[in-house]
Amino acid sequence: MKGENIDNKCPDLRPRAIQELKYRFRIPAYQRGYRWERQNVVQLLNDIIKSDKDVPYYLQPIVVSPAPAEVKDFPEEEQYDFDLIDGQQRLTTIFLILQALKRKQADYQEARKILESMNMPYSPTFIDNIQITIPFELSYETRKSTLKFLNGISSIKVDQEGNPTSEPDIINNIRKSPDHLYMWHAYTAILKWLGTTDEVPKLARALTETGQYKNQVKIIWYELSDSITDWKKFTDLNIGKIPLTNSELVKALFLRSKNFSGVNDLEAEEYEKQTLVAQWDQIERELSEQDFWGFLTRIDSASYPTKIDLLFDLISGKAESGSSDRLFTFNYFVSWFENHEKMTGKQKWNEIYLQYQRLRDWWKDREIYHRLGYLVAIDFPKNALSRIFKYAHPTFPGRQNRGTDRVRKILDTLVKFSLKMPKGKKWDGITSFHDLKYNASDTPDTSKDTSHHYMIKRYLTLYNIMVTESAGKELRYPFGLHNNAGGGWSLEHIHAQKSETLNKGWQWKEWVDNHKITVEKILASYKDSMPIKEHAGNLLNQMSIFTSDDNREVFKEIADNFTTLIESIPGASGLYQDDMGNMALLSKNDNSTLNNSTFDVKRRKIIEMLSTNFVPIATERVFLKAISGVKTEMDSNGAEMQIAYNCDADHLFFWGDDDRNAYLKDMDVKLEKFL
């Protein structure tokens, strides 16, 4: 069945210099009036003169609709070429800037005449030799007086404060109309700016010359098909509420008929356009999958109203450019089409579609998925996906796309590099990840140095991924959940540091209530051990009468007695460690609920979280004490020997030496190929 004709929906889209806009625009009645503030106007002026001298400065799109055929029968003053659907604020501001430049030029010419009449020397300025013209007109469907006001605004003289010095009726006219007042404030802000900068010539050339100066201001011309008639509905549903994204503008570029110039059959051309649209929709739909999106980027998907923008940003190299230009990617494709006239848009789209399929293949390849997902998650190297994408799809001439095996090799190399210890004093003596500390300071009692944190997080992130990979051929680490963890990722002491940081009554009471359950369990488990039984019983009595009104000293005594009780259990020694063997990965939001809790309390809370929150697999296994395996080591004679390791699953009240040793040995095994 023949589909709807794409050209009927596709706008005519192209960049145009200001001096090319030789039209009369009508601003429909349903549009609000001019409302730009002074700061908006000054920002536009600054952006224009700060733009790169070799790159045109693109204004945001203006959306226009061709006037109906019957407009030729209107009175001459009401005739127009296009309805201005969106862009009134920008185009009106450009009009005001040109008017202000005309005023500036008139002031120079007046000064020259005065000096010449007095036989005094006059130094010509650059602006004297520029022909400042305003190529377009703005008319208003209902605000008839606004056209006259705009056209005559440059003839109104102003004083030093920006107030009009003309007749009172002009002043009253400005004050009566909100539109005129905003326009006047914008106009005087422009005059003030022109009087305080040396960039007037650059601004004048950018707006008035075409084809001679590369830094010309361009507008993105978005001309809609004349088959769309309900502009009010279009404006209400789209303009301002659903912004024109890079991808929507790029789509319009690709769907222009000239991009299918190799197709002579109109029906075949229409079929190819329909195919492009179907593939486009497929990409948009698939990129919306949480797991796929989370594998590709750490950026919240809500930041991309149209997900295909991520693909176009990769192709354009936006991340690596560091550009803050919202339309950087669209401008990239505009330049591409200008520089590749012999290559049709259809050919370029086919290339893009194959590049997308490559991303999809990487996502499906479990090994690449885990390596690349890890690099994206830790952002190493900076803008990891963009760099790998460029590596696999080099853009400079003569280089072919690199195959999957080459991609795997570079990913493994980058993962290894990510684990190399940095250089510097704070890293002296760190020969392996076993030596990393939560607090790297030499004086941990007086200061905290978190310099090792990012390396600990890298090791733990990769460890969780490799635990997942080794757990089964079908298991995949959920980057979609990882990259959206509440508050980001933090380091959790498996057996908490002591509770000195708690300083409020409600915190003390909460801590006591949570740890009271542990004491009750210890009492039940060690009822045949008289010292433990007696100590636990006394502590329970203390805890039962504690209230949030008690002071710090009472709480400290309970906390110290609890520590003594835990350390009296066989196998519980050196619990309060600050090194790698006592670190686990947990989201910051979850971490905050576990702060200062000992192992048994955290264990209970982690088990509760498993049904509602994302807990990384290795963190889960730590608190379930479900870590075991075999590690190959060398004996004193250089022979290999197999050493089994297991957590101490018989003692669930603490995370002791045996547990830490098993944990570190498991990291050695899981990370071996990258160390």
C-alpha positions as CSV (number, residue, x, y, z in Angstrom):
1,M,0.0,0.0,0.0
2,K,1.4,3.4,-0.9
3,G,2.3,5.4,2.2
4,E,1.6,9.1,2.9
5,N,3.8,11.3,0.8
6,I,6.8,12.4,2.9
7,D,7.3,15.7,1.0
8,N,3.9,16.8,2.2
9,K,5.1,16.7,5.8
10,C,8.8,17.6,5.3
11,P,9.8,21.2,5.7
12,D,12.2,23.0,3.5
13,L,15.2,23.4,5.7
14,R,18.4,25.4,5.0
15,P,20.7,28.0,6.6
16,R,20.3,31.5,5.3
17,A,22.2,34.7,5.8
18,I,20.3,37.6,7.3
19,Q,20.6,39.6,4.0
20,E,18.9,36.7,2.1
21,L,15.7,37.2,4.0
22,K,14.2,39.6,1.5
23,Y,10.6,39.0,2.6
24,R,7.7,40.5,4.4
25,F,6.8,38.4,7.4
26,R,3.4,38.5,9.1
27,I,3.2,37.7,12.8
28,P,-0.2,36.0,13.3
29,A,-2.6,37.2,15.8
30,Y,-2.3,34.2,18.1
31,Q,1.4,34.9,18.8
32,R,2.3,36.7,22.0
33,G,4.0,40.1,21.7
34,Y,7.7,40.9,21.9
35,R,9.0,40.0,25.4
36,W,12.8,39.7,25.3
37,E,14.5,41.3,28.3
38,R,17.7,43.4,28.0
39,Q,19.9,40.5,29.2
40,N,18.6,38.3,26.4
41,V,19.5,41.0,23.8
42,V,23.0,41.6,25.2
43,Q,23.6,37.8,25.4
44,L,22.8,37.5,21.6
45,L,25.2,40.4,20.8
46,N,28.0,38.8,22.9
47,D,27.4,35.4,21.3
48,I,27.7,36.8,17.8
49,I,31.0,38.6,18.3
50,K,32.5,35.7,20.3
51,S,31.7,33.2,17.6
52,D,34.6,31.6,15.8
53,K,35.8,33.7,12.8
54,D,35.8,30.6,10.5
55,V,32.4,29.3,11.5
56,P,29.0,31.0,10.8
57,Y,27.0,31.9,13.9
58,Y,23.6,30.1,13.6
59,L,20.6,31.5,15.3
60,Q,17.9,29.1,16.5
61,P,15.4,28.1,13.8
62,I,12.6,30.3,12.6
63,V,9.6,28.4,11.4
64,V,7.7,30.0,8.5
65,S,4.6,29.1,6.4
66,P,4.1,30.4,2.8
67,A,1.3,32.9,2.5
68,P,-1.8,31.6,0.8
69,A,-2.3,32.3,-2.9
70,E,-5.2,34.8,-2.2
71,V,-2.8,37.1,-0.4
72,K,-2.2,38.9,-3.7
73,D,-5.8,40.2,-3.4
74,F,-5.1,41.8,0.0
75,P,-4.6,45.6,0.3
76,E,-0.9,46.3,-0.5
77,E,-0.1,47.1,3.2
78,E,-1.5,43.8,4.3
79,Q,0.3,41.6,1.7
80,Y,3.1,39.3,3.0
81,D,5.3,36.4,1.9
82,F,5.4,34.2,5.0
83,D,3.6,33.7,8.3
84,L,6.3,33.7,11.0
85,I,5.2,30.7,13.1
86,D,8.2,30.7,15.5
87,G,11.1,33.0,15.8
88,Q,9.4,36.3,16.3
89,Q,11.6,37.2,19.3
90,R,14.9,36.5,17.5
91,L,14.0,38.1,14.2
92,T,12.6,41.2,15.9
93,T,15.8,41.5,17.8
94,I,17.9,41.3,14.7
95,F,15.7,44.0,13.2
96,L,16.3,46.2,16.2
97,I,20.1,45.6,16.0
98,L,20.1,46.6,12.4
99,Q,18.1,49.7,13.3
100,A,20.6,50.6,16.1
101,L,23.5,50.1,13.7
102,K,21.8,52.6,11.3
103,R,21.4,55.0,14.2
104,K,25.1,54.5,15.0
105,Q,26.1,55.1,11.4
106,A,23.9,58.2,11.2
107,D,25.6,59.6,14.3
108,Y,29.0,59.1,12.7
109,Q,27.9,60.8,9.5
110,E,26.5,63.7,11.5
111,A,29.7,64.1,13.5
112,R,31.7,64.0,10.2
113,K,29.6,66.8,8.7
114,I,30.1,69.0,11.8
115,L,33.9,68.4,11.8
116,E,34.1,69.1,8.0
117,S,32.1,72.3,8.5
118,M,34.7,73.4,11.0
119,N,37.6,72.3,8.8
120,M,38.7,69.8,11.4
121,P,40.2,66.4,10.5
122,Y,37.9,63.3,10.5
123,S,39.1,59.7,10.7
124,P,36.7,57.5,8.8
125,T,35.5,54.4,10.7
126,F,34.9,51.0,9.2
127,I,31.1,51.4,9.7
128,D,31.1,54.4,7.4
129,N,31.8,52.2,4.5
130,I,29.2,49.5,5.2
131,Q,25.8,49.6,3.6
132,I,23.5,48.8,6.4
133,T,20.2,47.5,5.1
134,I,17.3,45.7,6.7
135,P,16.2,43.1,4.1
136,F,13.0,42.0,5.7
137,E,9.9,43.6,7.1
138,L,7.7,42.6,10.0
139,S,4.0,43.1,9.9
140,Y,1.5,42.2,12.6
141,E,-2.0,40.8,11.9
142,T,-3.5,42.7,14.8
143,R,-0.9,45.2,16.2
144,K,-1.0,47.6,13.2
145,S,0.9,50.3,15.0
146,T,3.9,48.1,15.8
147,L,5.1,48.1,12.1
148,K,5.3,51.9,12.1
149,F,7.0,52.0,15.5
150,L,9.7,49.5,14.4
151,N,10.3,51.2,11.1
152,G,10.8,54.5,12.7
153,I,12.6,53.6,15.9
154,S,16.0,54.5,14.6
155,S,14.9,58.1,14.0
156,I,14.1,58.6,17.8
157,K,17.0,60.2,19.5
158,V,17.9,59.2,23.1
159,D,19.7,60.8,26.0
160,Q,22.6,59.3,28.0
161,E,20.1,57.3,30.1
162,G,18.4,55.8,27.1
163,N,15.3,57.9,27.4
164,P,13.6,59.3,24.2
165,T,14.2,63.0,23.6
166,S,11.5,63.4,21.0
167,E,7.9,64.7,21.3
168,P,5.7,63.6,24.2
169,D,3.3,61.7,22.0
170,I,6.1,59.3,21.1
171,I,6.9,58.7,24.7
172,N,3.3,58.1,25.5
173,N,3.0,55.7,22.6
174,I,5.9,53.7,24.0
175,R,4.4,53.6,27.5
176,K,0.9,52.6,26.4
177,S,2.0,49.4,24.5
178,P,3.8,46.6,26.3
179,D,5.2,45.5,23.0
180,H,6.6,48.9,22.2
181,L,8.1,49.2,25.7
182,Y,9.9,45.9,25.5
183,M,11.1,46.8,22.0
184,W,12.3,50.2,23.2
185,H,14.2,48.7,26.2
186,A,15.8,46.2,23.8
187,Y,16.7,48.9,21.3
188,T,18.3,51.2,24.0
189,A,20.2,48.2,25.4
190,I,21.7,47.6,21.9
191,L,22.7,51.3,21.6
192,K,24.4,51.2,25.0
193,W,26.2,48.0,24.0
194,L,27.4,49.6,20.7
195,G,28.8,52.5,22.7
196,T,30.9,50.4,25.0
197,T,32.5,47.9,22.5
198,D,35.2,48.0,19.8
199,E,33.4,45.1,18.0
200,V,30.8,47.3,16.1
201,P,32.5,46.7,12.7
202,K,32.5,42.9,13.3
203,L,28.9,42.9,14.3
204,A,27.9,45.1,11.3
205,R,29.7,42.9,8.8
206,A,28.3,39.7,10.3
207,L,24.8,41.0,9.8
208,T,25.1,43.0,6.5
209,E,27.6,41.3,4.2
210,T,27.0,38.1,2.3
211,G,29.6,35.9,0.7
212,Q,32.5,38.1,1.7
213,Y,33.0,37.5,5.4
214,K,32.9,34.0,7.0
215,N,31.6,35.2,10.3
216,Q,28.2,36.0,9.0
217,V,25.1,35.4,11.1
218,K,22.8,32.8,9.7
219,I,19.3,31.8,10.5
220,I,18.1,28.2,10.3
221,W,15.2,28.5,7.8
222,Y,12.5,26.0,8.6
223,E,9.8,26.4,5.9
224,L,6.8,24.2,6.4
225,S,4.7,22.7,3.6
226,D,1.8,24.8,2.5
227,S,-0.4,21.8,2.9
228,I,-0.4,22.4,6.7
229,T,-3.1,25.0,7.3
230,D,-3.9,24.9,11.0
231,W,-1.0,27.1,12.3
232,K,-2.6,27.7,15.6
233,K,-2.8,24.0,16.3
234,F,0.8,23.5,15.1
235,T,2.1,26.3,17.3
236,D,0.2,25.2,20.4
237,L,1.4,21.6,20.1
238,N,4.9,22.0,18.9
239,I,6.6,25.4,19.0
240,G,8.1,26.0,22.5
241,K,6.6,22.9,24.0
242,I,8.4,20.4,21.8
243,P,11.6,22.2,20.8
244,L,13.2,21.5,17.4
245,T,16.0,19.2,18.4
246,N,19.2,18.6,16.3
247,S,17.8,15.3,15.1
248,E,14.5,16.8,13.9
249,L,16.5,19.4,12.0
250,V,18.9,16.7,10.6
251,K,15.9,14.6,9.6
252,A,14.5,17.5,7.5
253,L,18.0,17.8,5.8
254,F,18.0,14.1,4.9
255,L,14.4,14.1,3.6
256,R,14.9,16.9,1.1
257,S,14.2,15.7,-2.4
258,K,17.6,16.7,-3.8
259,N,19.1,14.1,-1.4
260,F,17.4,11.4,-3.5
261,S,18.6,12.9,-6.8
262,G,19.8,9.5,-8.0
263,V,16.2,8.2,-8.1
264,N,14.3,9.2,-11.2
265,D,11.1,7.3,-10.3
266,L,9.0,9.4,-8.0
267,E,7.4,6.3,-6.5
268,A,10.8,4.7,-5.9
269,E,11.9,8.0,-4.3
270,E,8.9,8.0,-2.0
271,Y,9.6,4.3,-1.1
272,E,13.2,5.2,-0.1
273,K,12.1,8.1,2.0
274,Q,9.6,5.8,3.7
275,T,12.4,3.3,4.4
276,L,14.5,6.1,5.9
277,V,11.7,7.1,8.2
278,A,11.0,3.5,9.2
279,Q,14.7,3.0,10.1
280,W,14.8,6.3,11.9
281,D,11.8,5.3,14.1
282,Q,13.4,1.9,14.7
283,I,16.6,3.6,16.0
284,E,14.6,5.9,18.2
285,R,12.6,3.0,19.7
286,E,15.6,0.8,20.3
287,L,17.6,3.6,21.9
288,S,14.8,4.1,24.4
289,E,15.5,0.6,25.9
290,Q,17.0,1.2,29.3
291,D,19.7,-1.4,29.1
292,F,20.9,-0.3,25.7
293,W,20.8,3.4,26.6
294,G,22.6,2.7,29.9
295,F,25.3,0.8,28.1
296,L,26.0,3.7,25.8
297,T,26.0,6.7,28.2
298,R,25.8,7.8,31.8
299,I,23.5,10.7,30.8
300,D,20.0,10.5,32.0
301,S,17.8,9.6,29.0
302,A,15.4,12.4,30.0
303,S,18.1,14.8,28.8
304,Y,17.5,13.5,25.3
305,P,13.9,14.1,24.3
306,T,14.7,12.4,21.0
307,K,17.2,9.6,21.7
308,I,18.6,9.4,18.1
309,D,20.3,12.7,19.0
310,L,22.9,10.6,20.9
311,L,23.8,8.8,17.7
312,F,24.2,12.1,15.8
313,D,26.3,13.6,18.6
314,L,28.6,10.6,18.3
315,I,29.0,11.0,14.5
316,S,29.6,14.8,14.8
317,G,32.1,14.4,17.6
318,K,30.2,16.9,19.8
319,A,31.5,15.6,23.1
320,E,35.1,15.8,22.1
321,S,34.7,19.2,20.6
322,G,33.7,20.7,24.0
323,S,31.2,22.9,22.2
324,S,28.3,24.4,24.1
325,D,26.4,25.2,20.9
326,R,23.0,23.6,21.2
327,L,22.9,23.1,17.4
328,F,26.5,21.9,17.0
329,T,25.4,18.6,15.5
330,F,22.9,20.1,13.1
331,N,25.6,22.5,11.9
332,Y,28.0,19.5,11.4
333,F,25.5,18.0,9.0
334,V,24.9,21.3,7.2
335,S,28.6,21.5,6.6
336,W,28.7,17.9,5.5
337,F,26.1,18.4,2.9
338,E,27.9,21.5,1.6
339,N,31.2,19.7,1.3
340,H,29.8,16.4,-0.2
341,E,27.7,17.6,-3.1
342,K,28.4,14.4,-5.2
343,M,27.2,12.1,-2.4
344,T,23.5,11.9,-1.8
345,G,21.8,12.1,1.6
346,K,20.6,8.6,1.0
347,Q,24.2,7.3,0.8
348,K,25.1,9.2,4.0
349,W,22.1,7.8,5.8
350,N,23.0,4.3,4.8
351,E,26.4,4.8,6.3
352,I,24.8,6.1,9.5
353,Y,22.4,3.2,9.7
354,L,25.3,0.8,9.5
355,Q,27.2,2.6,12.2
356,Y,24.1,2.3,14.4
357,Q,23.9,-1.4,13.7
358,R,27.5,-1.6,14.8
359,L,26.5,-0.1,18.2
360,R,23.7,-2.6,18.4
361,D,26.1,-5.4,17.7
362,W,28.5,-4.2,20.4
363,W,25.5,-4.2,22.8
364,K,24.7,-7.8,22.0
365,D,28.3,-9.0,22.2
366,R,28.7,-9.9,25.9
367,E,32.4,-9.3,26.1
368,I,32.4,-5.9,24.3
369,Y,29.3,-5.0,26.3
370,H,31.0,-5.5,29.6
371,R,34.4,-3.9,28.6
372,L,32.9,-0.8,26.9
373,G,30.1,-0.5,29.4
374,Y,32.7,-0.4,32.2
375,L,34.8,2.3,30.4
376,V,31.6,4.4,29.8
377,A,30.6,3.9,33.5
378,I,33.9,5.2,34.8
379,D,34.3,7.8,32.0
380,F,37.7,6.5,31.0
381,P,39.1,7.8,28.8
382,K,37.1,11.0,28.8
383,N,34.1,10.6,26.5
384,A,34.9,6.9,26.2
385,L,32.1,5.9,23.8
386,S,32.8,8.8,21.4
387,R,36.5,7.9,21.3
388,I,35.9,4.2,20.7
389,F,33.3,5.0,18.1
390,K,35.8,7.2,16.3
391,Y,38.4,4.5,16.6
392,A,36.1,2.0,15.0
393,H,34.8,4.5,12.3
394,P,37.8,6.7,11.4
395,T,36.7,9.7,9.3
396,F,40.1,10.7,7.7
397,P,40.7,9.5,4.1
398,G,42.2,6.1,3.4
399,R,41.3,4.5,6.7
400,Q,38.8,1.6,6.7
401,N,36.5,0.8,9.6
402,R,38.2,-1.4,12.2
403,G,36.8,-4.9,12.8
404,T,35.4,-6.4,16.0
405,D,38.7,-8.1,16.9
406,R,40.5,-4.8,16.8
407,V,37.8,-3.2,18.9
408,R,38.1,-6.0,21.5
409,K,41.8,-5.5,21.7
410,I,41.7,-1.8,22.2
411,L,38.9,-2.2,24.8
412,D,41.1,-4.7,26.8
413,T,44.0,-2.3,26.6
414,L,42.0,0.6,27.8
415,V,40.6,-1.4,30.7
416,K,44.1,-2.3,31.8
417,F,45.2,1.3,31.5
418,S,42.3,2.3,33.7
419,L,43.6,0.2,36.5
420,K,47.2,1.5,36.5
421,M,48.1,3.3,39.7
422,P,48.7,7.0,39.3
423,K,52.0,8.7,39.9
424,G,52.6,11.0,42.9
425,K,53.4,11.1,46.5
426,K,50.0,10.0,47.6
427,W,50.5,6.8,45.6
428,D,53.9,5.9,46.9
429,G,54.0,2.3,48.2
430,I,50.8,1.3,46.3
431,T,51.9,-1.7,44.4
432,S,48.5,-3.3,43.9
433,F,44.9,-2.6,44.6
434,H,45.3,-4.5,47.9
435,D,47.2,-1.4,49.2
436,L,44.4,1.1,48.5
437,K,42.9,2.9,51.5
438,Y,39.6,4.6,52.1
439,N,41.5,7.3,54.0
440,A,44.9,7.7,52.4
441,S,46.1,10.3,54.9
442,D,49.1,9.6,57.1
443,T,47.2,11.1,60.0
444,P,43.8,9.4,59.8
445,D,42.7,10.7,63.2
446,T,43.0,14.3,62.3
447,S,42.2,14.6,58.6
448,K,40.7,12.6,55.7
449,D,42.3,12.1,52.3
450,T,39.9,10.6,49.7
451,S,42.5,10.5,46.9
452,H,42.3,6.7,46.6
453,H,38.5,6.7,46.3
454,Y,38.2,6.9,42.5
455,M,40.6,4.0,42.0
456,I,38.8,1.9,44.6
457,K,35.6,2.6,42.8
458,R,37.1,1.6,39.4
459,Y,38.4,-1.8,40.8
460,L,35.1,-2.5,42.6
461,T,33.0,-1.6,39.5
462,L,35.1,-3.9,37.2
463,Y,35.0,-6.6,39.9
464,N,31.2,-6.5,40.0
465,I,31.1,-6.7,36.2
466,M,33.5,-9.7,36.1
467,V,31.6,-11.5,38.9
468,T,28.6,-11.1,36.7
469,E,30.4,-12.4,33.6
470,S,31.8,-15.4,35.4
471,A,28.4,-16.3,37.0
472,G,26.9,-17.6,33.8
473,K,26.9,-17.3,30.0
474,E,23.6,-15.4,29.9
475,L,24.1,-12.9,32.7
476,R,24.9,-9.3,31.8
477,Y,25.8,-6.5,34.2
478,P,22.9,-4.0,34.2
479,F,24.5,-0.7,33.2
480,G,21.0,0.8,32.7
481,L,20.6,0.5,36.5
482,H,24.2,1.2,37.4
483,N,24.4,4.5,35.6
484,N,21.1,5.6,37.2
485,A,22.0,4.7,40.8
486,G,20.4,7.1,43.3
487,G,22.9,9.8,44.1
488,G,25.7,8.0,42.2
489,W,28.1,5.5,43.7
490,S,29.9,5.5,47.0
491,L,32.2,3.3,49.0
492,E,30.7,1.4,51.9
493,H,32.7,0.0,54.8
494,I,31.5,-3.6,55.0
495,H,32.0,-3.6,58.7
496,A,31.5,0.0,59.7
497,Q,33.9,2.4,61.2
498,K,33.1,3.3,64.8
499,S,30.1,5.6,65.5
500,E,31.8,8.8,66.5
501,T,30.2,10.7,63.6
502,L,26.7,10.3,65.1
503,N,25.9,13.5,67.0
504,K,22.1,13.7,67.3
505,G,19.7,12.0,69.8
506,W,17.5,10.5,67.1
507,Q,20.6,9.0,65.4
508,W,21.8,7.4,68.6
509,K,18.3,6.0,69.3
510,E,18.1,4.6,65.7
511,W,21.6,3.0,66.0
512,V,20.7,1.5,69.4
513,D,17.4,0.0,68.1
514,N,19.1,-1.5,65.0
515,H,22.0,-3.0,66.9
516,K,19.8,-4.3,69.7
517,I,18.5,-6.9,67.3
518,T,22.1,-8.1,66.7
519,V,22.7,-8.4,70.4
520,E,19.6,-10.5,70.8
521,K,20.8,-12.8,68.0
522,I,24.2,-13.1,69.6
523,L,22.6,-13.9,73.0
524,A,20.6,-16.7,71.3
525,S,23.6,-18.0,69.3
526,Y,26.1,-18.1,72.2
527,K,23.9,-19.0,75.1
528,D,26.4,-21.7,76.2
529,S,29.3,-19.2,76.3
530,M,29.0,-17.6,79.7
531,P,31.2,-14.5,79.1
532,I,29.4,-13.6,75.9
533,K,26.0,-14.4,77.4
534,E,26.7,-12.2,80.4
535,H,28.1,-9.3,78.3
536,A,25.2,-9.5,75.9
537,G,22.6,-9.6,78.6
538,N,24.0,-6.5,80.3
539,L,24.2,-4.7,77.0
540,L,20.6,-5.5,76.2
541,N,19.5,-4.0,79.5
542,Q,21.4,-0.8,78.7
543,M,19.9,-0.6,75.2
544,S,16.3,-1.2,76.5
545,I,16.3,1.9,78.7
546,F,18.1,4.2,76.2
547,T,16.1,7.1,74.8
548,S,16.8,9.9,72.4
549,D,17.0,12.3,75.4
550,D,20.1,10.5,76.7
551,N,23.4,12.3,76.2
552,R,26.4,11.4,74.1
553,E,28.3,9.8,77.0
554,V,25.6,7.3,77.6
555,F,25.4,6.4,73.9
556,K,29.2,6.2,73.6
557,E,29.3,3.7,76.5
558,I,26.7,1.5,74.7
559,A,28.6,1.7,71.4
560,D,31.9,0.8,73.1
561,N,30.2,-2.1,74.9
562,F,28.8,-3.3,71.6
563,T,32.3,-3.2,70.0
564,T,33.7,-5.2,72.9
565,L,31.0,-7.8,72.6
566,I,31.5,-8.3,68.8
567,E,35.3,-8.6,69.2
568,S,34.8,-11.2,71.9
569,I,33.3,-13.6,69.4
570,P,35.8,-16.2,68.1
571,G,37.4,-15.1,64.8
572,A,36.4,-11.5,65.2
573,S,39.6,-9.5,65.2
574,G,40.6,-6.3,63.5
575,L,37.1,-5.5,62.3
576,Y,37.5,-1.8,61.8
577,Q,39.6,-1.8,58.7
578,D,40.1,1.1,56.2
579,D,41.5,-0.9,53.3
580,M,40.2,-2.6,50.2
581,G,39.2,-5.8,52.0
582,N,36.6,-3.8,53.9
583,M,35.1,-1.8,50.9
584,A,32.0,-2.5,48.9
585,L,30.2,-0.5,46.2
586,L,26.7,0.9,47.0
587,S,24.6,3.8,45.8
588,K,24.9,7.0,47.8
589,N,21.2,6.9,48.7
590,D,21.4,3.3,50.0
591,N,24.7,4.0,51.7
592,S,23.1,6.8,53.8
593,T,20.7,4.4,55.3
594,L,23.5,2.1,56.4
595,N,25.9,4.6,57.8
596,N,27.8,3.5,61.0
597,S,26.1,0.2,61.2
598,T,28.1,-3.0,61.8
599,F,28.0,-6.0,59.5
600,D,25.0,-7.8,60.8
601,V,22.8,-4.7,60.7
602,K,23.9,-3.8,57.2
603,R,23.4,-7.4,56.2
604,R,19.8,-7.4,57.2
605,K,19.2,-4.1,55.4
606,I,20.9,-5.2,52.3
607,I,18.7,-8.3,52.2
608,E,15.6,-6.0,52.5
609,M,16.9,-3.9,49.6
610,L,17.4,-6.8,47.2
611,S,13.7,-6.9,46.4
612,T,13.4,-3.1,45.6
613,N,16.8,-1.6,44.9
614,F,19.7,-2.3,42.6
615,V,22.5,-3.8,44.7
616,P,25.6,-4.8,42.7
617,I,26.2,-8.6,42.6
618,A,29.5,-8.5,44.4
619,T,28.1,-6.3,47.2
620,E,25.2,-8.7,47.5
621,R,27.6,-11.7,47.8
622,V,29.7,-9.9,50.4
623,F,26.8,-9.4,52.8
624,L,25.5,-12.9,52.1
625,K,29.0,-14.2,52.7
626,A,28.7,-16.1,49.5
627,I,32.2,-15.7,48.2
628,S,34.2,-18.8,47.4
629,G,36.6,-20.2,44.8
630,V,40.1,-21.4,44.0
631,K,43.2,-19.3,43.4
632,T,46.3,-20.5,41.7
633,E,49.5,-19.4,43.6
634,M,53.2,-20.4,43.4
635,D,54.9,-22.2,46.2
636,S,58.4,-21.6,47.4
637,N,59.8,-23.9,44.7
638,G,58.0,-22.1,41.9
639,A,55.4,-24.8,41.4
640,E,51.7,-24.0,41.0
641,M,49.3,-24.9,43.8
642,Q,45.5,-24.5,44.1
643,I,44.3,-22.7,47.2
644,A,40.6,-22.7,48.1
645,Y,39.1,-19.7,49.7
646,N,35.7,-19.1,51.4
647,C,34.0,-16.5,53.5
648,D,33.4,-17.5,57.1
649,A,29.7,-18.3,56.7
650,D,29.4,-19.7,60.2
651,H,29.8,-16.3,61.8
652,L,27.3,-13.7,60.4
653,F,27.8,-11.0,63.0
654,F,31.1,-9.6,61.6
655,W,33.3,-9.3,58.6
656,G,36.6,-10.7,59.8
657,D,40.1,-11.7,58.6
658,D,39.0,-14.8,56.8
659,D,36.2,-12.9,55.0
660,R,38.5,-10.1,53.9
661,N,41.2,-12.6,52.6
662,A,38.6,-14.5,50.6
663,Y,37.2,-11.3,49.2
664,L,40.7,-10.1,48.0
665,K,41.6,-13.5,46.6
666,D,38.3,-13.5,44.6
667,M,39.2,-10.0,43.2
668,D,42.6,-11.4,42.2
669,V,40.9,-14.2,40.3
670,K,38.2,-12.2,38.6
671,L,40.4,-9.3,37.6
672,E,43.5,-11.4,36.7
673,K,43.5,-10.8,32.9
674,F,43.5,-7.0,33.5
675,L,46.2,-6.8,36.2
